[in-house]
Amino acid sequence: MSNAKLEIEGKTIELPIIKGSENEVGLDISKLRAETGVITVDDGFVNTGSCESSITFINGGEGILRYRGYGIEELAEKSNFEEVAYLLINGELPTSAQLSGFKAKIAEYSTIPVEVKNIISSFPPEAHPMAVVSSAMVALSAFYPELQKGTLTEADTEKVIPLVMGAMKVIAAANYRHSKGKTTGTPNGKYNYAQDFTNLMFDKVDDDIARALDVLFILHADHEQNCSASTVRVVGSSRANLFASVSAGINALWGPLHGGANQKVIEMLDAIQNDGGDYKKWLGKAKDKSDPFRLMGFGHRVYKNFDPRAKIIKKACDTILNKLGVQDPILDIAKGLEEQALSDEYFVERKLYPNVDFYSGIIYRALGIPTHMFTVMFALGRLPGWVSQWKEMIESPNLKICRPRQIYTGSKLRSYTGIESR
């Protein structure tokens, strides 16, 4: 298998066939327009391979997610967030010395300039945190002009990556504290990433809670060419700096069809509670084709089986709920929905299982994290994926600025008419 033949208006051309390491097959159409004048149309790019990548592999039909060849189940059980971040960014698991050095650099940059703190505090306390975090991230670039260059040296890259990772947790926590009328917390280099984040948020560290967040961050770390990762690549393809590229990724993640899904889960549970708490009634609405209600946090666009991340985070979710002993009717409704849906023939046949957004929303709720900050938590986890996608792209010898085409459907050439004649 090397070429496919395509006939267009009597002309036959050959398109190279590309085969991935996991037997994924794609057609190379990079010369299609030059040779035929024809382009492809693919709304949402759902059938378009925008790049070749060695970072993440997904098989939605079989419920497989791997980072650099390592199964998500094994990484979540045996690894930690900083190690997984290093793996995604650099391609291999680190040695002890490499991991210690990586952690030290992140700790070194776990500060932000006072001017950026002032930007955060200038927002209304009730401002959506994704707006604050994306603004603070891109503002950070102004303080590192040497890292705004179109082409970075190896030393530049080794500085900007831990800088962005260290600053991100400080920015996220500072926004939360501002919303509560508190000043920015103090980082502690002795803690790992998740521990220090809880320290920056709440001035205390609970190892069980930090471990649950660590696992959540691992599960969210990358997910192939999703909307936000593709956005980071599109912005970065213009040689925009990493701060701007990550800020763009944050904004893409903000949408309810992407990272905002876990927020929608809690909003749905609130609606059920406000309606009396009868979740069985709402399960019935979900099964009624004439009812517009959609059950949030069940099923997944990519995974046609059980979301492999959901299996892992369910354990952490149960641990956290048992540890905290939170008395919250919303969480009771969530557990009822989960148990009922897992045994309901309608959902089982359609493989509408609880996904990672369902369980992550429950955990964040139990921890007392505001609903509108859930997507920021997602962004913290996804950051290494954005960074690794950006790094892979800018280091590629085949880098081109992203510039999709279109099929124009507007008016043909018209003559201008003066306003007095319209």
Buried (B, 14 or more C-beta within 10 A) or exposed (E): EEEBEBEEEEEEBEBEEBEEEEEEEBBBBEEBEEBBEEEEEEEEEEEEBBBEBEBBBBBBEEBBBBBBEBBBBEBBEEBBBBBBBBBBBBBEBBEEEBBEBBBEBBBBBBBBBEEBBEBBBEBEEEBBBBBBBBBBBBBBBEBBEEBBEEEBEEEBBBBBBBBBBBBBBBBBBBBBBBBEEEEBBEBEEEBBBBBBBBBBBBEEBBEEBBBBBBBBBBBBBBBBBBBBBBBBBBBBBEBBBBBBBBBBBBBBBBBEEBBBBBBBBBBBBBEBBEEEBEBEEBBEBBBEEEEEBEBBBBBBEBBBBBBBBBBBBBBBBBBBBEEBEBEBEBBBBBBBBBEBBBEBEEBEEEBBBBBBBBBBBBBBBBBEBBBBBBBBBBBBBBBBBBBBBBBBBBEEEEBEEBEEEEEEEEEEEEEEEEEEEE
